Amino acid sequence: MRQAGAIGIRTPLPGSVVTGRARTNVCSAVAGGVGRKPSRSDRLPIMSAQDDFERVAAGLADRGVTVAKVFGKPAYKDVDGKAFACLFQDALACRLLEGTAEHREALELPGAELFDPSSRHRPMKDWVCVPHANAGRWLEFAEIACGRPR
């Protein structure tokens, strides 16, 4: 959905189907091309980075992880109150420790980069921003970051 005008009327994005509260994209190739009404199985849910952040938070809840603000952004904190990951733009920045296999693996993902919260070319060497395109791996990297000593 996008905002239409100053009064905040929500209108569907082009190529979207609105079903209840969730917005879904419909690929014309999957839907059989122009002229065919898409079936329920043709619709793919689109989750925002914030939605995926909340999904991962739920997956970490049994470890005593809480959500708080760090760098003015939503972040995960362990039971000792130490931040180990935060949502930055549309990526999850995780503290993976430079030189570890997980740090290298995260940096090899398309679009991944070292976390630079100031945007002044002073990245934090232990933190990697895992892009939203790889949100399926956010829980994996967050669990690793949570288990790392500080």
Beta strands, then each sheet from edge to edge (+ up, - down):
strand 1: 2-4
strand 2: 9-11
strand 3: 16-19
strand 4: 22-26
strand 5: 43-45
strand 6: 66-70
strand 7: 73-77
strand 8: 83-88
strand 9: 91-95
strand 10: 113-115
strand 11: 124-131
sheet 1: 1+ 2-
sheet 2: 3+ 4- 5+
sheet 3: 6+ 7- 8+ 9- 11+ 10-
end
